[in-house]
Every structure is written in structure tokens, then in C-alpha cells.
Amino acid sequence: MEKSLVPDKKFVTKSILVSLISLLVSYLSCGVFIHLIAYSKGSGPYFFSWLWVITILGFIFSFLISVPIILLWIKNLKYIILEDRVTIHKGILTKIQKNIPLRAVTDFILERSLFDRFFGIGSIKIQTAGQSPSSTGYEGKLSGLLDYEALHEDLRKRIGKLHPVSEAVTTGEPLHVSSETLLKQILAELKEIKKNTAG
């Protein structure tokens, strides 16, 4: 059964707020640093006035550029949950469709930053068995979700059905898996490893 999701509107507000705070801190830090250097060299008050005007204008210009980029990025974010995979659509100029097969997923990790908790949203990181090409350590991320707890539980149940052996080991439940099922799972895992190491 296909489930299509997009980030909640609160995620837009959160992203704009984070951008605003980041730019404000950056420009204030630069402004103060240049101000101190200029002061040590004996610059007059006229120079300092222009310095703060340039800093404020730079901040406003950067913020006005960042807002449309954030809006476009989030508008193009779409998550599709299928029976066998999770698909992430993203990108502004270059459209990217990332397919993550559920059989390769080892865990779904719920993440909520301070801003996420404030806005009542959450993100789910998708971990795979040593296949992530990124330095972040996860294959994909479903960001800005409102009903994050229910989705997280649903996704974990799905991988629990695909990997009953590992699920039973981690939960301490007795194993009730036939030899044939176990061999099919091992074969599928070996094929996936071969496919990923071949390139």
C-alpha cells in the first residue's frame, strides 16, 4: 500500500527561522570582528557607521535570497512509502529520486531537534547496513513530519517483518523461522551486498 507524504508547513517556518538565526549570528560576528580591527587601527566614527550599514544590508540581502531557496527546496520534497522501499524526491534545479529498499534498511531513527520539539515536528533517519555514501551515516532522511511517531512505528514494523531473525534476536522473542525462509533471507542479503560492492 503506497503512502505519499510531504513536509508539514511548520517545517517551512522552522527552516526559515533557523536560516534567520544563522545569518544573524554570522553577520553580527563578522561585523563585530571587523569593527574591532578597524577600532584598533584608529578608524573614525564615519567608517563605523558605514560598516554597520553594509553589515545590515548584507544580512537583509542574504536572508531575502535564502527564503525562496528554502521554499523551493521544501516544496520539491516528497516521500513515498511502498511495501518494498522508501522513495525520496528532492532537488531544485536537479531533480533527484532516491530509492531505498526496505530489505537493506537496518533501522529507522527518530530525530527531534530543539526547534523540532518547539514546532511539534520530527524527522526519521534511514540507516542501512554499510551502504550510506554520505558522511552523515544514514542513507536518507524524512524531514518535517507532523505524524512522525505513527510513521516511525509503522516503518519499524515493516522492517521487522522483512528481518524476523534480527528482530527476534533484539527483542528476545523466540525464533519461529523455517530453514527455507532463513536461506532465502541470507541469499537476498548476499545478492544485495554483491550488487553494492560490484560498483
N, C-alpha and C positions, 0 to 999 in steps of 0.2 A: 504493500500500500504506500503510495507516494505522499510525502508531506513536504509542502513548499513553505519556506519561511523567509522573512526579511527582517533586518534590524528594526527595533522599535524606534519611534520618534524621539524617545528620551535619549537614545544613543547619539542622535544628531546634536542635541543640546549639550550632552556631556562632552562630545568631541570638540565642539566649538569653545566650550568653557576651558577645556584643557589646553587648547591652542592659544586662547587669550592669555591664560596664566603663564604659559611657557614663553610666549613672545614678550609679555610684560616684564618677566624676570630677566630675560636675555637683554632686552634693550635698556632696562634700568641699570643692570650690571655694567654693560658697555659704557653707558652714559656716565656713570659714577667713576669708572676706571679712567676714561679719557679726561673727565673733569679734574681728577686728582693729578694726572700727569701735566695737564695744562696749568693747574694751580702751582705746581712745583717749578714750572718754567716761568712763572710770573705773568701769565696772560691776564688781560684786563676783563672787566665785567661785560663788555660788549661781546667778547668772544664766547663767554659762558652762556649768555642769552641765546646766541645763535646755535650753540652746541645743543642746548635743550630743545630748541625749536626743531632742529634737524632730527634729534632722537625721537621726539614725539611724532613728527611727520613720518619717519621711517617705521615706527611702530604701527601707526594707523594704516599705512600703505601695505605693510606685510600682513596685517590682520584682514584687510579687505581682499587681498589675494588668496589667503588661506581658506576663507569661508566658502567660496564657490568650489574650491578643490575638495574640501571635506564633504560638501553637499553632493557633489557628483560621485565621489568615491562610495559614499554610503548608499546613494540611490542605485548604484550598479551592483551592490552586494546582494546576493541571493543564495539561500541554502536549500538544497533538495535532499531529503532523506528517503532513500529507496530501501528495498528489502536487502539488497546485497552491497550497497555502497552509499557514501555521502558525497554529494557534488557541491562544490563551492564555485559560484560565478562572481568574478570581480574584475576590476580594471576600469580605467577612464578612456585613454586613447587605445591601449592594447587590451582587448578582452581576453580574460583567462578563465578557463573552465577546468577545475581540478577535481578529479575523481579519486576518492579514497575507498578502496574495497574494505568492507567490514571484516573480512577474513584476515586482513593484515593488521587490523586495529588491536592494540593490546589494552588500551584504556581510554576513557573519556574523563577529563579532569575539569571540574567546575572551578572557575576563577572569578573572583569579585574584588575589584579594587575599592579604594575608599570612595571614589566618585561613583562606581557602580552601585555600591550599597546606598549611597545618598539618593540616587535616581531610581533604585529598585530594579536594576537590570543585572544581567550576568553574562559570562562568556564560557564556552565549552571548548577546551583544547583537545585535539585528537592526536593521541600518541600511537605510533606504530613500532614494530619490532626492528629497530635499527635502520629504518628506511628514510628517515627525515633528512633532506638535503640541507636544511637550514640550521643555523647555529642556535636557534631557539629550542630545539629538541622536540618539537612537535610537527606533525605533518600538515595540520590545518587548524583553523580557529573559527568557531561560530560566535561572532561578537554581537553585543547589543540586544540580547534576548530578554523578553519580559517573562515568559513562562519557562524559565531556564531549568527549574527543578524537575518539572514533569518530563521535559525533553531529556535531561541528563539521565533520569531513571529509565526512560524508555530505551535510550541508546545503550545503556549498560546491560539491560535485559537482552537486547539484540545480540550483543557480542557474547553474552552468557550462553545463549542458545547455539551460537556458532562454535564456541570453545568450551563445551561442557566439562572437559577434563581439567583445564586450568581453573575454571570457575569452581569446580568441586574441591580442588586442592586448596584454593584460597579461602573458601568458606567453611571448609571442614566437613562438607557433606560427603556421604558415601558415594563411591563411583558406581554408576549403573550404565556403563557404556560397552557395547558389544565390540568384539575384536575387529569386525569388519568396519564399523564406524570409526574406530580409532585409527585403523590403517588408512582409511580414506582421508581423515584429517591430516595425518602425517604426510601423505602423498601431496595433498593440496598445499601444505606449508612448504614442502621441498620444491614444488614447482614454482611457488611464489619467490622463494629465495634464489632459485636458479635464474628466474626471469630478471630479478633485480641486480644480480651480480654479473649477468651476461654483458650488460652495457657498461 
